[in-house]
Amino acid sequence: MKTENIIIDKTFNFSLSIISLFKKLQENKEFIISKQLLRSATSIGANVEEATAAQSKRDFINKMSIASKEARETKYWLRLLNDSELTTLDVLDEIKEVNHIINIITKIIITAKNNV
C-alpha cells in the first residue's frame, strides 16, 4: 500500500502546473522569466524528493532548505509576472499554492531541526 506524502504530491503537482504555465508563456512570447520560473519551480519538488533519501537528518534539513529557497525564488518570478505587463495570464492560483508549499516546507524544517 502506498503511503501518502503531502509535500511530495503537492510539489509534483505544482511542477506540472508550472510546466503548463510555461507552455502558455512561451506561446505568448515570454521567454526569459518563463525559463527562470520553470527551473526554480521544478527544483522545489526535485529537492523535496531528494530529501526523502537523505543520508542524515542534517542532509534532510539541507535539501528541504534548498527546496524552501527555490520556492521563494519561484514566488518572486510569479509576483513579477503578476505585477508586470509582460503577460495577461492570471498566476494568482500559482502564487497561493507556492505560499502554501513554503509554509509546509518551513514547518517541516522547524520540526526536523527541533528533533536533531
C-alpha positions in Angstrom: 0.0 0.0 0.0 1.3 3.4 -1.0 1.8 5.9 1.8 0.8 9.5 1.2 3.4 12.2 1.4 1.6 15.5 1.1 4.6 17.7 0.3 5.9 15.3 -2.4 2.5 15.2 -4.0 2.0 19.0 -3.7 5.4 19.9 -5.2 5.0 17.3 -8.0 1.5 18.7 -8.9 2.8 22.2 -8.6 5.6 21.4 -11.1 3.0 20.1 -13.5 1.0 23.3 -13.2 4.1 25.4 -13.8 5.0 23.3 -16.9 1.6 24.1 -18.2 2.0 27.8 -17.4 5.5 27.8 -19.0 3.9 26.5 -22.3 1.4 29.3 -22.2 4.0 31.9 -21.5 6.1 30.6 -24.4 3.1 30.8 -26.7 2.7 34.5 -25.5 6.4 35.1 -26.4 7.6 35.5 -22.8 10.9 33.6 -22.9 13.1 35.0 -20.1 11.1 34.9 -16.9 9.3 31.7 -18.0 12.6 29.8 -18.1 13.6 31.1 -14.7 10.2 30.1 -13.3 10.3 26.7 -14.8 13.8 26.0 -13.4 13.1 27.2 -9.8 9.6 25.7 -9.6 10.6 22.2 -10.7 13.6 22.3 -8.5 11.3 22.6 -5.4 9.9 19.1 -6.0 13.3 17.7 -7.0 14.9 18.8 -3.7 11.9 17.5 -1.7 12.2 14.2 -3.4 16.0 14.1 -2.8 15.3 14.9 0.9 13.3 11.6 1.3 16.6 9.7 0.5 18.7 11.9 2.8 21.7 10.1 4.5 21.3 12.0 7.7 18.9 14.4 9.5 21.3 17.3 8.5 21.2 16.2 4.9 17.4 16.1 5.1 17.3 19.7 6.5 19.8 20.9 3.9 17.7 19.5 1.0 14.5 20.9 2.4 16.2 24.3 3.0 17.2 24.3 -0.7 13.6 23.5 -1.6 12.4 26.4 0.5 14.8 28.8 -1.2 13.7 27.6 -4.6 10.0 28.0 -3.6 10.8 31.6 -2.5 12.5 32.3 -5.8 9.5 30.8 -7.6 7.2 33.1 -5.7 9.4 36.1 -6.8 9.1 35.2 -10.5 5.3 34.6 -10.2 4.9 38.0 -8.5 6.9 39.6 -11.3 4.6 38.0 -13.9 1.6 39.1 -11.9 2.6 42.7 -11.4 4.3 43.4 -14.7 2.7 43.9 -18.1 4.6 41.0 -19.7 1.6 38.8 -19.9 -2.1 38.9 -19.1 -2.2 35.4 -17.8 -3.5 35.0 -14.3 -1.0 33.5 -11.9 -2.7 34.2 -8.6 -3.6 30.5 -8.0 0.1 29.6 -8.5 1.2 32.3 -6.0 -1.3 30.9 -3.5 -0.1 27.4 -4.0 3.6 28.3 -3.7 2.8 30.2 -0.5 1.2 27.0 0.9 4.2 25.0 -0.2 6.6 27.4 1.5 4.5 27.2 4.8 4.6 23.4 4.7 8.3 23.2 4.0 9.1 25.8 6.7 7.2 23.7 9.3 9.0 20.5 8.1 12.4 22.2 8.6 11.5 23.6 12.0 10.3 20.2 13.2 13.4 18.5 11.8 15.7 21.0 13.5 13.9 20.5 16.8 14.4 16.7 16.5 18.1 16.9 15.8 
